[in-house]
Amino acid sequence: PPPPPPPPSTAPIPPSSFASMDDLLKEVSAAGREVPDVNTVTLTGRVGNIPEPYHFDDGKVVLNLSLACTKKYHPLERRAKDIKYGEEETDWFRLTLWGRDAEFASKYVTKGARVGIRGSLQPTTYIDRTSGEERESPQITVADLEVLETRAEAELRERNKMEREA
């Protein structure tokens, strides 16, 4: 037997079945209500500050980090945009970790470590100290943190850092 037809909500509707553009827009907005909102951010980059956890009186732990993500370009993009090697742009993101992830990161993640995160984007507001104006800044609340470098890579990075400082 032939397969059953798809349910009416997922079946494609030919454009000719609408009397006007308004009818089409109503149908599209009604279908959009069935799609859940998704707020997920996935990034990889290097930690930009020394992890310093904050312990609350009730036992909760929070850790604020910054993450530097360098934009990588294909050679054809470099040629089209006239970007030379070593002139990549870096985007900075503020991260907030809670609980076990915060404790783990404070123990095993150092400044410059290569990490991957998955979390949600949260707008935060603050008062600018210089102008006194209220400003908004995006912040990522981290749900998962992965260290993307081996212990040997981390030790080599630390050794190279010490040699540069000496």
N, C-alpha and C positions, 0 to 999 in steps of 0.2 A: 504494500500500500504506500501511497505517497506520504511524505512527512506532513505533519499538521502545519498550518500557516502560523507565522509568528504572532504573538499577542499584539493587539492594536497599538499599544504605546510604543513598541519598538519597530513596527512595520514602517518602511519608508512611505512618505505621503507625497504623491506627485504634486508639483507646484500648481498644476492646472486645476486642482480641486479646491483652491481658495478663491473666493470671490474678490478679495482685495488684499493689499499688502498688510493692512491692519489685522485681518484674519490670520495671515501667516505669522505675524509677530506675536499674536496672542498664543498660537499653538507652540511656537518656539519657547516663549517664556514659561508656559505651562510645563513643557518637557524639561526645562532647566531646573525646576523645583525638585525633580527626582534625582538629580545628580548631587551627591554630597560634596560639601566644601572640604578641600584638602589643604592643609597648611603644613607642608613638610619641606625641610631644607636639608640637603646633603652637600657637604663641603669637605675638601681635603686641603691641608695647608700646614703651616708651621706655627707653633705657639709663640706668641710675641712677648710674653711676660713671665716672670717667675711665679709659679702657682703658690698662692697663700690662702689656705682655707679659712673660713670664718665659722666658728662653732657657736651656736645659739645655746641659751640656757636649757632649752627643752631637748637638747641632744641633736638637733638638726644641723647639718653641715651644708654650707654653700661655698662655691668656688667661682670666681669671676676670672675669665681668661680672655685674651685677645687672640685672634687667628688671622694670619696673613696668608692670603691666597693669591698666588701669582698667575696672571692670565698667560696662557700658552697660545702661541699663534702658529698656524700652518705656514710653511715657507711662502706659499702664494699670497697669503694674507699679509705677511711681512713685506713682501715686495709691493703689494697694492697700497698698503698704508705707510710705507717707507719706515718700518720699524726695524732697527738694528738689534742684533743679538745682545743681550745684557740691558736692553732698554724696555723690558717688559713692565707692565703696570701691575701694581699690587693693590688688592682690595683688602680692607681690614674689617673684621667682624667681632662684635662683643659677644662672648659666650657666657652662659650661666649654667653651672652644673650643681645638682643637688644630691644629697644622700651618698650612696655607695660609689656612684660615678665620681663625685667630688673627692671622696676619700682616696679612691684609686688614683685619680689624676694627680692629687697632691703628693702621693708617694712615688709614682712611677713616671710622671711626665715632667720634663724640664723645659726651660726656655729654649726654643729652636727645634723641639721635637716635632717630627712629622706625624700628624694625626688625621683621622677621618671622623667626622661627626654627622649625626642625623638628629634633627630636632625640629622645633617649630619657631616661626618668626613671631616675635611679640613687640609691638610698639611700646616704648617707654617714654615718659616725659620727665623733664628736669628743668631747673631754673639755671640759665646761663649766668655764671658769676660775674662776668664783665658787663653784660648789658642788662641783666635782671629780667630778660624775656624768657618765657616758657618755650622750650624747644622739644622736639620729638626725635628720638633716635631708635633705630631698629636694634633689637637684641635677640639672640637665638637661645632658647631654652633647650639644652641638650638632653636628648632621650638616650642616645647610644654614643659611646666614645670608643674608638679603636686606635691603638698605637700602631703606626704603619712603618716603624723602623725596628730593626733587630737590636738586641743589646749591643752587638758588635758595632753597628752603625752609630748608636748613641755614644758609645765609648770613643769611637774615632772622631765624632763631631766635637765631643768635650776636649779631647786631646788637641785637636786642631785649634780650638778656641784658646786653650791655654798657651799654645805656641805663638799664636798671634799676639796675645797680651804680653808675652815675655819679651 
